[in-house]
């Protein structure tokens, strides 16, 4: 072979090797890992970063997805822990119960038999629950045990509940006793049933009388019937009795609530100013640490959103926009409290994708998953009783063409309560190949040596799973 042919072959080979190295280093990846991370979770990122360093290669890219902007509202001044919305609800504004007149009670007045009793109501304007209460007919406290439960009537889920006993009767207010309940925002349109369980003739909490309805100035609407059920049956009373004229049934339960916009928390301007100053200093220190971390590791993507659980789908859309500019085969999404077995995932991709790498979602899928009407995962915009199939947010894989589809349609995609259910709703519009693999664990208890990802781990768990002998810190 002539010398110039040999030289040409060597030159071509060198160019190909250099091009391959360049493409892997500057934008062509077998796998991109995106980990949703809270701004304050410095230790989580450090443990994961050091735990994965032996699994990463030039064709695997790791990015932590962090909100660019902190929520500037102190936690105690937010409507709840899941939103960056200012609202204080420490002041008690209204009570939900029937307001009755004790005079002119009929001589044949009879207390109702033992069982479970309740009132239904509908929310006309968002309200915040503070306390649950029970009617004390004889003004002598609680003799046995009573439970007051607020149900979501639609799916009979318990929103919040409190227990009254002779040793823990709560705060007396007129004919009612009240105890603090876990705080929740009930949205406009919420249909609830407030039920007292365990009523007995020995400890009466209800009766008949003339009454008017307290509706908090129209914030809620009472349904003109009461619920009842024998104590021997199920706990949600399904039997309904109508009110007649001005005669109403005094069902024992009550709750205290305030309007969603209530901003009077009883604190002085000086106290509020001091709280905000202290919180602002914390944010400033946090920002300095984040910028230092970014410069040292260059593995943080700052999504231009405000830190909040409710904004996670938008946070992911920002990352998808950045990711669409990269060349890669698959994207792995996870969270900063998750164990991730990168080596096992890459091996799985090599040996199971013989028929192409397009239009694929790997994950452990939730099927016929019911919508929640309250709490962290409350969903009020998606009109259905269940979600379309969606992968557990602790870990799922998307092929590049699906990421590109999300990017091209980002202005048409509605944001729902979580990034995982949002993804399921978005992808229900197209024919996607969903590959269920339970090695993407949905719960911490499912973690074992075969796990690809597993969620809800403490810092100690992460150190253990990523390797106790590694230099995590």
LOZA-328935 format. One record per residue (C-alpha): residue number from 1; residue in three letters; x, y negated, z negated. Coordinates in steps of 0.2 Angstrom, whole numbers, always signed. Layout:
N
<num NUM, residu ALA, xx X, yy Y, zz Z>;
...
# end
This chain:
473
<num 1, residu UNK, xx +0, yy +0, zz +0>;
<num 2, residu UNK, xx +7, yy -17, zz +5>;
<num 3, residu UNK, xx +13, yy -28, zz -9>;
<num 4, residu UNK, xx +1, yy -42, zz -6>;
<num 5, residu UNK, xx -14, yy -30, zz -7>;
<num 6, residu UNK, xx -8, yy -24, zz -24>;
<num 7, residu UNK, xx -6, yy -42, zz -30>;
<num 8, residu UNK, xx -23, yy -47, zz -24>;
<num 9, residu UNK, xx -31, yy -32, zz -33>;
<num 10, residu UNK, xx -22, yy -38, zz -49>;
<num 11, residu UNK, xx -28, yy -55, zz -47>;
<num 12, residu UNK, xx -46, yy -51, zz -44>;
<num 13, residu UNK, xx -45, yy -39, zz -60>;
<num 14, residu UNK, xx -38, yy -53, zz -70>;
<num 15, residu UNK, xx -52, yy -65, zz -64>;
<num 16, residu UNK, xx -65, yy -53, zz -68>;
<num 17, residu UNK, xx -59, yy -50, zz -86>;
<num 18, residu UNK, xx -57, yy -68, zz -89>;
<num 19, residu UNK, xx -74, yy -72, zz -82>;
<num 20, residu UNK, xx -82, yy -58, zz -93>;
<num 21, residu UNK, xx -73, yy -65, zz -109>;
<num 22, residu UNK, xx -78, yy -83, zz -104>;
<num 23, residu UNK, xx -96, yy -78, zz -101>;
<num 24, residu UNK, xx -98, yy -68, zz -118>;
<num 25, residu UNK, xx -89, yy -82, zz -127>;
<num 26, residu UNK, xx -98, yy -97, zz -120>;
<num 27, residu UNK, xx -116, yy -91, zz -117>;
<num 28, residu UNK, xx -119, yy -73, zz -112>;
<num 29, residu UNK, xx -123, yy -62, zz -126>;
<num 30, residu UNK, xx -130, yy -44, zz -129>;
<num 31, residu UNK, xx -139, yy -50, zz -144>;
<num 32, residu UNK, xx -143, yy -67, zz -152>;
<num 33, residu UNK, xx -148, yy -66, zz -171>;
<num 34, residu UNK, xx -159, yy -80, zz -177>;
<num 35, residu UNK, xx -162, yy -81, zz -196>;
<num 36, residu UNK, xx -175, yy -92, zz -203>;
<num 37, residu UNK, xx -167, yy -101, zz -219>;
<num 38, residu UNK, xx -172, yy -113, zz -231>;
<num 39, residu UNK, xx -161, yy -129, zz -233>;
<num 40, residu UNK, xx -157, yy -125, zz -251>;
<num 41, residu UNK, xx -153, yy -106, zz -248>;
<num 42, residu UNK, xx -134, yy -109, zz -247>;
<num 43, residu UNK, xx -130, yy -92, zz -257>;
<num 44, residu UNK, xx -141, yy -82, zz -245>;
<num 45, residu UNK, xx -133, yy -88, zz -230>;
<num 46, residu UNK, xx -115, yy -85, zz -237>;
<num 47, residu UNK, xx -120, yy -67, zz -242>;
<num 48, residu UNK, xx -127, yy -63, zz -225>;
<num 49, residu UNK, xx -113, yy -72, zz -215>;
<num 50, residu UNK, xx -99, yy -63, zz -224>;
<num 51, residu UNK, xx -109, yy -47, zz -225>;
<num 52, residu UNK, xx -112, yy -47, zz -206>;
<num 53, residu UNK, xx -95, yy -53, zz -200>;
<num 54, residu UNK, xx -88, yy -35, zz -197>;
<num 55, residu UNK, xx -103, yy -31, zz -186>;
<num 56, residu UNK, xx -102, yy -47, zz -175>;
<num 57, residu UNK, xx -92, yy -47, zz -159>;
<num 58, residu UNK, xx -90, yy -59, zz -145>;
<num 59, residu UNK, xx -106, yy -54, zz -137>;
<num 60, residu UNK, xx -117, yy -56, zz -153>;
<num 61, residu UNK, xx -121, yy -73, zz -159>;
<num 62, residu UNK, xx -128, yy -77, zz -176>;
<num 63, residu UNK, xx -138, yy -93, zz -180>;
<num 64, residu UNK, xx -146, yy -99, zz -196>;
<num 65, residu UNK, xx -162, yy -108, zz -192>;
<num 66, residu UNK, xx -163, yy -123, zz -204>;
<num 67, residu UNK, xx -175, yy -138, zz -205>;
<num 68, residu UNK, xx -166, yy -154, zz -200>;
<num 69, residu UNK, xx -177, yy -164, zz -212>;
<num 70, residu UNK, xx -180, yy -161, zz -231>;
<num 71, residu UNK, xx -198, yy -164, zz -238>;
<num 72, residu UNK, xx -197, yy -181, zz -246>;
<num 73, residu UNK, xx -211, yy -177, zz -258>;
<num 74, residu UNK, xx -207, yy -170, zz -275>;
<num 75, residu UNK, xx -214, yy -152, zz -277>;
<num 76, residu UNK, xx -225, yy -158, zz -292>;
<num 77, residu UNK, xx -233, yy -171, zz -280>;
<num 78, residu UNK, xx -238, yy -159, zz -266>;
<num 79, residu UNK, xx -255, yy -152, zz -263>;
<num 80, residu UNK, xx -247, yy -135, zz -264>;
<num 81, residu UNK, xx -230, yy -126, zz -262>;
<num 82, residu UNK, xx -233, yy -122, zz -244>;
<num 83, residu UNK, xx -235, yy -139, zz -237>;
<num 84, residu UNK, xx -226, yy -155, zz -237>;
<num 85, residu UNK, xx -241, yy -166, zz -240>;
<num 86, residu UNK, xx -243, yy -178, zz -254>;
<num 87, residu UNK, xx -258, yy -176, zz -266>;
<num 88, residu UNK, xx -259, yy -174, zz -284>;
<num 89, residu UNK, xx -273, yy -165, zz -292>;
<num 90, residu UNK, xx -270, yy -166, zz -311>;
<num 91, residu UNK, xx -285, yy -177, zz -314>;
<num 92, residu UNK, xx -301, yy -167, zz -317>;
<num 93, residu UNK, xx -315, yy -175, zz -307>;
<num 94, residu UNK, xx -330, yy -163, zz -306>;
<num 95, residu UNK, xx -338, yy -147, zz -313>;
<num 96, residu UNK, xx -347, yy -135, zz -302>;
<num 97, residu UNK, xx -362, yy -128, zz -312>;
<num 98, residu UNK, xx -380, yy -131, zz -314>;
<num 99, residu UNK, xx -384, yy -146, zz -325>;
<num 100, residu UNK, xx -399, yy -141, zz -336>;
<num 101, residu UNK, xx -410, yy -149, zz -349>;
<num 102, residu UNK, xx -412, yy -139, zz -365>;
<num 103, residu UNK, xx -429, yy -148, zz -370>;
<num 104, residu UNK, xx -445, yy -141, zz -365>;
<num 105, residu UNK, xx -439, yy -123, zz -364>;
<num 106, residu UNK, xx -454, yy -111, zz -362>;
<num 107, residu UNK, xx -459, yy -101, zz -377>;
<num 108, residu UNK, xx -457, yy -85, zz -367>;
<num 109, residu UNK, xx -439, yy -89, zz -363>;
<num 110, residu UNK, xx -429, yy -72, zz -361>;
<num 111, residu UNK, xx -411, yy -69, zz -358>;
<num 112, residu UNK, xx -406, yy -58, zz -344>;
<num 113, residu UNK, xx -400, yy -40, zz -346>;
<num 114, residu UNK, xx -381, yy -36, zz -346>;
<num 115, residu UNK, xx -372, yy -37, zz -329>;
<num 116, residu UNK, xx -363, yy -48, zz -317>;
<num 117, residu UNK, xx -370, yy -65, zz -312>;
<num 118, residu UNK, xx -365, yy -79, zz -300>;
<num 119, residu UNK, xx -368, yy -94, zz -290>;
<num 120, residu UNK, xx -364, yy -97, zz -272>;
<num 121, residu UNK, xx -358, yy -114, zz -264>;
<num 122, residu UNK, xx -351, yy -121, zz -248>;
<num 123, residu UNK, xx -337, yy -134, zz -248>;
<num 124, residu UNK, xx -341, yy -149, zz -238>;
<num 125, residu UNK, xx -325, yy -158, zz -240>;
<num 126, residu UNK, xx -308, yy -150, zz -246>;
<num 127, residu UNK, xx -307, yy -148, zz -264>;
<num 128, residu UNK, xx -293, yy -142, zz -277>;
<num 129, residu UNK, xx -298, yy -129, zz -290>;
<num 130, residu UNK, xx -291, yy -132, zz -308>;
<num 131, residu UNK, xx -300, yy -122, zz -321>;
<num 132, residu UNK, xx -314, yy -109, zz -322>;
<num 133, residu UNK, xx -327, yy -110, zz -335>;
<num 134, residu UNK, xx -341, yy -100, zz -343>;
<num 135, residu UNK, xx -358, yy -105, zz -351>;
<num 136, residu UNK, xx -359, yy -102, zz -370>;
<num 137, residu UNK, xx -377, yy -101, zz -374>;
<num 138, residu UNK, xx -377, yy -100, zz -393>;
<num 139, residu UNK, xx -362, yy -112, zz -394>;
<num 140, residu UNK, xx -353, yy -99, zz -405>;
<num 141, residu UNK, xx -338, yy -94, zz -394>;
<num 142, residu UNK, xx -335, yy -77, zz -385>;
<num 143, residu UNK, xx -339, yy -61, zz -394>;
<num 144, residu UNK, xx -332, yy -49, zz -382>;
<num 145, residu UNK, xx -323, yy -51, zz -365>;
<num 146, residu UNK, xx -330, yy -60, zz -350>;
<num 147, residu UNK, xx -321, yy -63, zz -333>;
<num 148, residu UNK, xx -325, yy -77, zz -322>;
<num 149, residu UNK, xx -320, yy -74, zz -304>;
<num 150, residu UNK, xx -320, yy -85, zz -288>;
<num 151, residu UNK, xx -323, yy -74, zz -273>;
<num 152, residu UNK, xx -321, yy -78, zz -255>;
<num 153, residu UNK, xx -339, yy -73, zz -249>;
<num 154, residu UNK, xx -333, yy -69, zz -231>;
<num 155, residu UNK, xx -322, yy -54, zz -236>;
<num 156, residu UNK, xx -325, yy -52, zz -255>;
<num 157, residu UNK, xx -307, yy -56, zz -259>;
<num 158, residu UNK, xx -303, yy -63, zz -276>;
<num 159, residu UNK, xx -296, yy -81, zz -274>;
<num 160, residu UNK, xx -293, yy -84, zz -293>;
<num 161, residu UNK, xx -299, yy -78, zz -310>;
<num 162, residu UNK, xx -298, yy -80, zz -329>;
<num 163, residu UNK, xx -302, yy -69, zz -344>;
<num 164, residu UNK, xx -311, yy -76, zz -359>;
<num 165, residu UNK, xx -310, yy -66, zz -376>;
<num 166, residu UNK, xx -314, yy -70, zz -394>;
<num 167, residu UNK, xx -295, yy -73, zz -396>;
<num 168, residu UNK, xx -294, yy -84, zz -381>;
<num 169, residu UNK, xx -309, yy -94, zz -378>;
<num 170, residu UNK, xx -302, yy -109, zz -369>;
<num 171, residu UNK, xx -306, yy -128, zz -371>;
<num 172, residu UNK, xx -324, yy -132, zz -376>;
<num 173, residu UNK, xx -333, yy -145, zz -366>;
<num 174, residu UNK, xx -352, yy -147, zz -370>;
<num 175, residu UNK, xx -360, yy -130, zz -367>;
<num 176, residu UNK, xx -345, yy -123, zz -357>;
<num 177, residu UNK, xx -328, yy -116, zz -361>;
<num 178, residu UNK, xx -314, yy -119, zz -348>;
<num 179, residu UNK, xx -297, yy -111, zz -345>;
<num 180, residu UNK, xx -284, yy -116, zz -332>;
<num 181, residu UNK, xx -284, yy -106, zz -316>;
<num 182, residu UNK, xx -271, yy -104, zz -302>;
<num 183, residu UNK, xx -273, yy -120, zz -291>;
<num 184, residu UNK, xx -279, yy -118, zz -274>;
<num 185, residu UNK, xx -286, yy -129, zz -260>;
<num 186, residu UNK, xx -303, yy -123, zz -253>;
<num 187, residu UNK, xx -305, yy -130, zz -236>;
<num 188, residu UNK, xx -320, yy -138, zz -228>;
<num 189, residu UNK, xx -333, yy -124, zz -224>;
<num 190, residu UNK, xx -326, yy -112, zz -237>;
<num 191, residu UNK, xx -341, yy -101, zz -243>;
<num 192, residu UNK, xx -338, yy -95, zz -261>;
<num 193, residu UNK, xx -346, yy -85, zz -275>;
<num 194, residu UNK, xx -342, yy -89, zz -293>;
<num 195, residu UNK, xx -346, yy -74, zz -304>;
<num 196, residu UNK, xx -346, yy -70, zz -322>;
<num 197, residu UNK, xx -343, yy -52, zz -326>;
<num 198, residu UNK, xx -347, yy -42, zz -342>;
<num 199, residu UNK, xx -362, yy -52, zz -348>;
<num 200, residu UNK, xx -372, yy -44, zz -362>;
<num 201, residu UNK, xx -387, yy -48, zz -373>;
<num 202, residu UNK, xx -376, yy -48, zz -388>;
<num 203, residu UNK, xx -366, yy -62, zz -380>;
<num 204, residu UNK, xx -378, yy -72, zz -369>;
<num 205, residu UNK, xx -371, yy -84, zz -356>;
<num 206, residu UNK, xx -386, yy -88, zz -345>;
<num 207, residu UNK, xx -404, yy -91, zz -346>;
<num 208, residu UNK, xx -419, yy -100, zz -337>;
<num 209, residu UNK, xx -422, yy -119, zz -339>;
<num 210, residu UNK, xx -426, yy -135, zz -330>;
<num 211, residu UNK, xx -411, yy -141, zz -320>;
<num 212, residu UNK, xx -403, yy -152, zz -308>;
<num 213, residu UNK, xx -388, yy -148, zz -297>;
<num 214, residu UNK, xx -371, yy -155, zz -299>;
<num 215, residu UNK, xx -362, yy -156, zz -282>;
<num 216, residu UNK, xx -347, yy -168, zz -286>;
<num 217, residu UNK, xx -355, yy -182, zz -276>;
<num 218, residu UNK, xx -358, yy -170, zz -261>;
<num 219, residu UNK, xx -341, yy -162, zz -260>;
<num 220, residu UNK, xx -349, yy -145, zz -262>;
<num 221, residu UNK, xx -367, yy -138, zz -259>;
<num 222, residu UNK, xx -375, yy -126, zz -270>;
<num 223, residu UNK, xx -385, yy -112, zz -262>;
<num 224, residu UNK, xx -402, yy -111, zz -270>;
<num 225, residu UNK, xx -401, yy -94, zz -277>;
<num 226, residu UNK, xx -391, yy -84, zz -290>;
<num 227, residu UNK, xx -383, yy -67, zz -289>;
<num 228, residu UNK, xx -385, yy -53, zz -301>;
<num 229, residu UNK, xx -380, yy -35, zz -302>;
<num 230, residu UNK, xx -380, yy -21, zz -315>;
<num 231, residu UNK, xx -364, yy -19, zz -325>;
<num 232, residu UNK, xx -364, yy -1, zz -320>;
<num 233, residu UNK, xx -362, yy -6, zz -301>;
<num 234, residu UNK, xx -348, yy -14, zz -291>;
<num 235, residu UNK, xx -341, yy -30, zz -297>;
<num 236, residu UNK, xx -347, yy -41, zz -283>;
<num 237, residu UNK, xx -366, yy -45, zz -286>;
<num 238, residu UNK, xx -375, yy -43, zz -270>;
<num 239, residu UNK, xx -393, yy -45, zz -275>;
<num 240, residu UNK, xx -400, yy -63, zz -273>;
<num 241, residu UNK, xx -414, yy -72, zz -282>;
<num 242, residu UNK, xx -420, yy -89, zz -276>;
<num 243, residu UNK, xx -423, yy -104, zz -287>;
<num 244, residu UNK, xx -441, yy -110, zz -288>;
<num 245, residu UNK, xx -445, yy -129, zz -288>;
<num 246, residu UNK, xx -435, yy -137, zz -303>;
<num 247, residu UNK, xx -434, yy -121, zz -312>;
<num 248, residu UNK, xx -417, yy -113, zz -310>;
<num 249, residu UNK, xx -407, yy -99, zz -317>;
<num 250, residu UNK, xx -392, yy -104, zz -328>;
<num 251, residu UNK, xx -378, yy -93, zz -322>;
<num 252, residu UNK, xx -363, yy -93, zz -333>;
<num 253, residu UNK, xx -349, yy -97, zz -322>;
<num 254, residu UNK, xx -342, yy -115, zz -318>;
<num 255, residu UNK, xx -326, yy -122, zz -311>;
<num 256, residu UNK, xx -318, yy -139, zz -312>;
<num 257, residu UNK, xx -311, yy -147, zz -296>;
<num 258, residu UNK, xx -305, yy -163, zz -288>;
<num 259, residu UNK, xx -306, yy -170, zz -271>;
<num 260, residu UNK, xx -292, yy -165, zz -259>;
<num 261, residu UNK, xx -287, yy -184, zz -257>;
<num 262, residu UNK, xx -286, yy -188, zz -276>;
<num 263, residu UNK, xx -270, yy -197, zz -279>;
<num 264, residu UNK, xx -273, yy -202, zz -297>;
<num 265, residu UNK, xx -262, yy -190, zz -308>;
<num 266, residu UNK, xx -263, yy -201, zz -323>;
<num 267, residu UNK, xx -244, yy -205, zz -323>;
<num 268, residu UNK, xx -237, yy -222, zz -324>;
<num 269, residu UNK, xx -228, yy -230, zz -309>;
<num 270, residu UNK, xx -212, yy -230, zz -319>;
<num 271, residu UNK, xx -213, yy -211, zz -322>;
<num 272, residu UNK, xx -217, yy -208, zz -303>;
<num 273, residu UNK, xx -203, yy -219, zz -298>;
<num 274, residu UNK, xx -191, yy -210, zz -309>;
<num 275, residu UNK, xx -196, yy -193, zz -302>;
<num 276, residu UNK, xx -194, yy -199, zz -284>;
<num 277, residu UNK, xx -177, yy -206, zz -288>;
<num 278, residu UNK, xx -171, yy -190, zz -295>;
<num 279, residu UNK, xx -178, yy -179, zz -281>;
<num 280, residu UNK, xx -170, yy -191, zz -268>;
<num 281, residu UNK, xx -153, yy -189, zz -276>;
<num 282, residu UNK, xx -156, yy -170, zz -275>;
<num 283, residu UNK, xx -160, yy -171, zz -256>;
<num 284, residu UNK, xx -145, yy -182, zz -253>;
<num 285, residu UNK, xx -133, yy -169, zz -262>;
<num 286, residu UNK, xx -141, yy -155, zz -252>;
<num 287, residu UNK, xx -138, yy -164, zz -236>;
<num 288, residu UNK, xx -120, yy -167, zz -239>;
<num 289, residu UNK, xx -118, yy -148, zz -243>;
<num 290, residu UNK, xx -127, yy -143, zz -227>;
<num 291, residu UNK, xx -116, yy -154, zz -216>;
<num 292, residu UNK, xx -101, yy -147, zz -224>;
<num 293, residu UNK, xx -107, yy -129, zz -221>;
<num 294, residu UNK, xx -111, yy -133, zz -203>;
<num 295, residu UNK, xx -94, yy -140, zz -200>;
<num 296, residu UNK, xx -85, yy -125, zz -208>;
<num 297, residu UNK, xx -95, yy -111, zz -199>;
<num 298, residu UNK, xx -104, yy -119, zz -184>;
<num 299, residu UNK, xx -118, yy -106, zz -186>;
<num 300, residu UNK, xx -133, yy -117, zz -191>;
<num 301, residu UNK, xx -146, yy -123, zz -179>;
<num 302, residu UNK, xx -155, yy -138, zz -186>;
<num 303, residu UNK, xx -173, yy -138, zz -180>;
<num 304, residu UNK, xx -180, yy -156, zz -179>;
<num 305, residu UNK, xx -195, yy -152, zz -192>;
<num 306, residu UNK, xx -198, yy -156, zz -210>;
<num 307, residu UNK, xx -195, yy -142, zz -222>;
<num 308, residu UNK, xx -212, yy -133, zz -226>;
<num 309, residu UNK, xx -218, yy -115, zz -225>;
<num 310, residu UNK, xx -233, yy -121, zz -214>;
<num 311, residu UNK, xx -221, yy -128, zz -201>;
<num 312, residu UNK, xx -212, yy -111, zz -198>;
<num 313, residu UNK, xx -220, yy -108, zz -181>;
<num 314, residu UNK, xx -215, yy -125, zz -175>;
<num 315, residu UNK, xx -197, yy -122, zz -182>;
<num 316, residu UNK, xx -196, yy -106, zz -171>;
<num 317, residu UNK, xx -202, yy -116, zz -156>;
<num 318, residu UNK, xx -188, yy -128, zz -157>;
<num 319, residu UNK, xx -176, yy -113, zz -158>;
<num 320, residu UNK, xx -184, yy -105, zz -143>;
<num 321, residu UNK, xx -181, yy -121, zz -133>;
<num 322, residu UNK, xx -162, yy -121, zz -138>;
<num 323, residu UNK, xx -161, yy -102, zz -135>;
<num 324, residu UNK, xx -169, yy -103, zz -118>;
<num 325, residu UNK, xx -153, yy -112, zz -112>;
<num 326, residu UNK, xx -142, yy -96, zz -116>;
<num 327, residu UNK, xx -139, yy -80, zz -107>;
<num 328, residu UNK, xx -143, yy -65, zz -118>;
<num 329, residu UNK, xx -152, yy -49, zz -117>;
<num 330, residu UNK, xx -162, yy -48, zz -134>;
<num 331, residu UNK, xx -166, yy -60, zz -148>;
<num 332, residu UNK, xx -167, yy -53, zz -166>;
<num 333, residu UNK, xx -177, yy -64, zz -178>;
<num 334, residu UNK, xx -176, yy -61, zz -197>;
<num 335, residu UNK, xx -176, yy -71, zz -213>;
<num 336, residu UNK, xx -163, yy -76, zz -226>;
<num 337, residu UNK, xx -169, yy -64, zz -239>;
<num 338, residu UNK, xx -168, yy -49, zz -227>;
<num 339, residu UNK, xx -155, yy -35, zz -225>;
<num 340, residu UNK, xx -150, yy -33, zz -207>;
<num 341, residu UNK, xx -141, yy -18, zz -199>;
<num 342, residu UNK, xx -134, yy -26, zz -184>;
<num 343, residu UNK, xx -123, yy -11, zz -179>;
<num 344, residu UNK, xx -138, yy +1, zz -179>;
<num 345, residu UNK, xx -149, yy -11, zz -169>;
<num 346, residu UNK, xx -136, yy -13, zz -156>;
<num 347, residu UNK, xx -134, yy +6, zz -155>;
<num 348, residu UNK, xx -153, yy +8, zz -153>;
<num 349, residu UNK, xx -153, yy -5, zz -139>;
<num 350, residu UNK, xx -139, yy +4, zz -129>;
<num 351, residu UNK, xx -147, yy +21, zz -130>;
<num 352, residu UNK, xx -166, yy +17, zz -129>;
<num 353, residu UNK, xx -167, yy +5, zz -114>;
<num 354, residu UNK, xx -164, yy +16, zz -99>;
<num 355, residu UNK, xx -179, yy +8, zz -90>;
<num 356, residu UNK, xx -174, yy -10, zz -91>;
<num 357, residu UNK, xx -173, yy -25, zz -103>;
<num 358, residu UNK, xx -188, yy -35, zz -99>;
<num 359, residu UNK, xx -205, yy -39, zz -106>;
<num 360, residu UNK, xx -201, yy -29, zz -123>;
<num 361, residu UNK, xx -205, yy -33, zz -141>;
<num 362, residu UNK, xx -197, yy -21, zz -154>;
<num 363, residu UNK, xx -204, yy -22, zz -172>;
<num 364, residu UNK, xx -215, yy -14, zz -185>;
<num 365, residu UNK, xx -233, yy -20, zz -180>;
<num 366, residu UNK, xx -247, yy -25, zz -191>;
<num 367, residu UNK, xx -264, yy -19, zz -183>;
<num 368, residu UNK, xx -281, yy -25, zz -187>;
<num 369, residu UNK, xx -273, yy -36, zz -200>;
<num 370, residu UNK, xx -287, yy -47, zz -209>;
<num 371, residu UNK, xx -286, yy -66, zz -210>;
<num 372, residu UNK, xx -284, yy -73, zz -227>;
<num 373, residu UNK, xx -295, yy -88, zz -232>;
<num 374, residu UNK, xx -284, yy -94, zz -246>;
<num 375, residu UNK, xx -267, yy -94, zz -253>;
<num 376, residu UNK, xx -250, yy -94, zz -244>;
<num 377, residu UNK, xx -257, yy -85, zz -228>;
<num 378, residu UNK, xx -273, yy -94, zz -227>;
<num 379, residu UNK, xx -279, yy -96, zz -209>;
<num 380, residu UNK, xx -294, yy -107, zz -204>;
<num 381, residu UNK, xx -291, yy -111, zz -186>;
<num 382, residu UNK, xx -290, yy -93, zz -178>;
<num 383, residu UNK, xx -308, yy -88, zz -175>;
<num 384, residu UNK, xx -308, yy -70, zz -178>;
<num 385, residu UNK, xx -309, yy -58, zz -193>;
<num 386, residu UNK, xx -292, yy -50, zz -188>;
<num 387, residu UNK, xx -276, yy -54, zz -180>;
<num 388, residu UNK, xx -270, yy -47, zz -163>;
<num 389, residu UNK, xx -255, yy -35, zz -166>;
<num 390, residu UNK, xx -240, yy -44, zz -173>;
<num 391, residu UNK, xx -223, yy -39, zz -178>;
<num 392, residu UNK, xx -218, yy -41, zz -197>;
<num 393, residu UNK, xx -208, yy -57, zz -198>;
<num 394, residu UNK, xx -194, yy -48, zz -208>;
<num 395, residu UNK, xx -187, yy -42, zz -191>;
<num 396, residu UNK, xx -192, yy -40, zz -173>;
<num 397, residu UNK, xx -183, yy -41, zz -156>;
<num 398, residu UNK, xx -189, yy -50, zz -140>;
<num 399, residu UNK, xx -182, yy -48, zz -123>;
<num 400, residu UNK, xx -175, yy -64, zz -115>;
<num 401, residu UNK, xx -190, yy -66, zz -103>;
<num 402, residu UNK, xx -202, yy -67, zz -117>;
<num 403, residu UNK, xx -192, yy -80, zz -125>;
<num 404, residu UNK, xx -192, yy -90, zz -109>;
<num 405, residu UNK, xx -211, yy -88, zz -107>;
<num 406, residu UNK, xx -213, yy -95, zz -125>;
<num 407, residu UNK, xx -202, yy -110, zz -120>;
<num 408, residu UNK, xx -211, yy -114, zz -104>;
<num 409, residu UNK, xx -228, yy -113, zz -113>;
<num 410, residu UNK, xx -223, yy -122, zz -129>;
<num 411, residu UNK, xx -234, yy -137, zz -126>;
<num 412, residu UNK, xx -249, yy -126, zz -124>;
<num 413, residu UNK, xx -246, yy -114, zz -139>;
<num 414, residu UNK, xx -256, yy -118, zz -155>;
<num 415, residu UNK, xx -248, yy -117, zz -171>;
<num 416, residu UNK, xx -256, yy -105, zz -184>;
<num 417, residu UNK, xx -252, yy -101, zz -202>;
<num 418, residu UNK, xx -236, yy -90, zz -200>;
<num 419, residu UNK, xx -223, yy -88, zz -187>;
<num 420, residu UNK, xx -226, yy -69, zz -185>;
<num 421, residu UNK, xx -245, yy -70, zz -183>;
<num 422, residu UNK, xx -242, yy -85, zz -171>;
<num 423, residu UNK, xx -231, yy -74, zz -161>;
<num 424, residu UNK, xx -244, yy -61, zz -160>;
<num 425, residu UNK, xx -258, yy -73, zz -155>;
<num 426, residu UNK, xx -247, yy -81, zz -141>;
<num 427, residu UNK, xx -242, yy -64, zz -134>;
<num 428, residu UNK, xx -259, yy -57, zz -134>;
<num 429, residu UNK, xx -262, yy -68, zz -118>;
<num 430, residu UNK, xx -249, yy -58, zz -108>;
<num 431, residu UNK, xx -246, yy -40, zz -105>;
<num 432, residu UNK, xx -232, yy -36, zz -116>;
<num 433, residu UNK, xx -224, yy -19, zz -120>;
<num 434, residu UNK, xx -225, yy -18, zz -139>;
<num 435, residu UNK, xx -213, yy -4, zz -145>;
<num 436, residu UNK, xx -217, yy +0, zz -163>;
<num 437, residu UNK, xx -202, yy +6, zz -174>;
<num 438, residu UNK, xx -204, yy +7, zz -192>;
<num 439, residu UNK, xx -186, yy +5, zz -195>;
<num 440, residu UNK, xx -190, yy -13, zz -195>;
<num 441, residu UNK, xx -197, yy -13, zz -213>;
<num 442, residu UNK, xx -212, yy -23, zz -218>;
<num 443, residu UNK, xx -209, yy -21, zz -237>;
<num 444, residu UNK, xx -194, yy -21, zz -248>;
<num 445, residu UNK, xx -199, yy -3, zz -255>;
<num 446, residu UNK, xx -196, yy +4, zz -237>;
<num 447, residu UNK, xx -178, yy +0, zz -237>;
<num 448, residu UNK, xx -166, yy +15, zz -234>;
<num 449, residu UNK, xx -151, yy +20, zz -224>;
<num 450, residu UNK, xx -160, yy +20, zz -208>;
<num 451, residu UNK, xx -167, yy +3, zz -209>;
<num 452, residu UNK, xx -164, yy -10, zz -196>;
<num 453, residu UNK, xx -171, yy -24, zz -207>;
<num 454, residu UNK, xx -180, yy -25, zz -224>;
<num 455, residu UNK, xx -187, yy -40, zz -233>;
<num 456, residu UNK, xx -189, yy -48, zz -250>;
<num 457, residu UNK, xx -172, yy -45, zz -257>;
<num 458, residu UNK, xx -164, yy -54, zz -271>;
<num 459, residu UNK, xx -146, yy -61, zz -270>;
<num 460, residu UNK, xx -141, yy -46, zz -280>;
<num 461, residu UNK, xx -150, yy -34, zz -268>;
<num 462, residu UNK, xx -141, yy -43, zz -253>;
<num 463, residu UNK, xx -124, yy -41, zz -260>;
<num 464, residu UNK, xx -127, yy -23, zz -264>;
<num 465, residu UNK, xx -134, yy -19, zz -246>;
<num 466, residu UNK, xx -121, yy -29, zz -237>;
<num 467, residu UNK, xx -107, yy -21, zz -246>;
<num 468, residu UNK, xx -102, yy -23, zz -264>;
<num 469, residu UNK, xx -84, yy -22, zz -259>;
<num 470, residu UNK, xx -84, yy -36, zz -247>;
<num 471, residu UNK, xx -78, yy -54, zz -251>;
<num 472, residu UNK, xx -96, yy -61, zz -252>;
<num 473, residu UNK, xx -91, yy -77, zz -261>;
# end
